[in-house]
Structure formats: C-alpha cells, structure tokens
Amino acid sequence: DAGITQSPRHKVTETGTPVTLRCHQTENHRYMYWYRQDPGHGLRLIHYSYGVKDTDKGEVSDGYSVSRSKTEDFLLTLESATSSQTSVYFCAISGPGQDGYTFGSGTRLTVV
Amino acid sequence: DAKTTQPPSMDCAEGRAANLPCNHSTISGNEYVYWYRQIHSQGPQYIIHGLKNNETNEMASLIITEDRKSSTLILPHATLRDTAVYYCIAAGGNRDDKIIFGKGTRLHILP
C-alpha cells in the first residue's frame, strides 16, 4: 500500500537462525504494528510501537523482539526461528488524519 | 479475545446489497465499531468506522443499533471484487487502543 513497505516479501530460513523483517513508512506516523496471520487464527498482534524507542507487547510476543530507532522503520526480529513461526507477517501504521490502520502487503516467512 | 461475533460465511448475488451483521454486546461506551476487509493474500483494508451514528463513505454504509450492541455493514451494490473476509472490530478511539482481529465473515459474491 502507498506509504508502507515491507521487506522482504518472501523468505525461507532454517530453524534456529535469526531473522529480521523490516517495515518502512513514509507517512511520518507515530504508531506502527506487527501482526502475524495463520490459518484458523486470523490476524494476531505481535508487538506495536507508539514512537521512537517506545514499544510494547501484543497478544503473541514470545519469540519476537522489535526495535524502532527511527520514525520510519519498525523491525521485527525472530531471535531463533522455529517452524511455528512460519506465517504471513503484516505491518500496519496509524496516525493523525488517517481513519483506521494502513497495512503493508505482507511478508511470507517459511521456517524449515 | 475479540469482542465481536460474526457469522463465518455469507453469500450475496452480484449487484445486490450485501448486509454483514456483527454483534458487540459488551462494547464499551468509548469504543468504536471498525470494519476492515481482507482480499485474498493482501493486507487488510480499512472500510469504515462509527461510534453511535450511522456512517456512509464511498465504500460502504455502517448502521449501528441504538443500544450499540450490534451493527451492519452494507455494501450497496456488491461486485465480484468485494469477495473477501470482513472483520468487525470494537476498539477505543485512542490510537493507544490496539485493533484486535477476530475470525471475520467470509463473503462470497456470486455471479
């Protein structure tokens, strides 16, 4: 979607390796979110950020960490990837003058 | 857990109005009703939201009952491109209040 970019779009990694997903926005919005989506579970919130260096946990934060050193970038790190973290990961942003969240196109992560 | 209840699936004929119901009987006074949709493999897309009054935009209309315990999303003239999963969400108006998604309603538009 315009103003929000996720990278990479697809990634295959091995169990036990660290993985970092990037969410980049050009809207200068304060709020950023990471969700994962799995069949049968819908979208679940992992972590979110309400400003630079201000982050908090969501529903399913175990095994994930995040960092936000700049307004435009929100990084999601899997410290040691497991097969249960195979999923589609969506980033979202929210800010003044915007109704609701704007979501990115997603990153499909496969852990083998 | 999601605070809303939606039917898992619905069908609607192309060109007809699609009426998607949502129950939110435990909604708080300061919580809005939000609707998003997700077309296959894409990120969710914001549709509309409201607090008490009915709302309309270029995509849809939102009808909220007077007691705010339920609402209906109306797509006035459904097209095949409206085939998607529709999520009804109750969330506060503050941006600190996070959007928690439920399972949604899978809407099939039939040609």
Interface residues (C-beta under 8 A of the other chain):
Chain A: D1 R30 Y31 Y33 Y35 G42 L43 R44 L45 Y48 Y50 G58 E59 F90 A92 S94 G95 D99 G100 Y101 T102 F103 G104 S105 G106
Chain B: Y34 Y36 S41 Q42 G43 P44 Q45 Y46 I47 I48 H49 Y87 R95 D96 K98 I99 I100 F101 G102 K103 G104
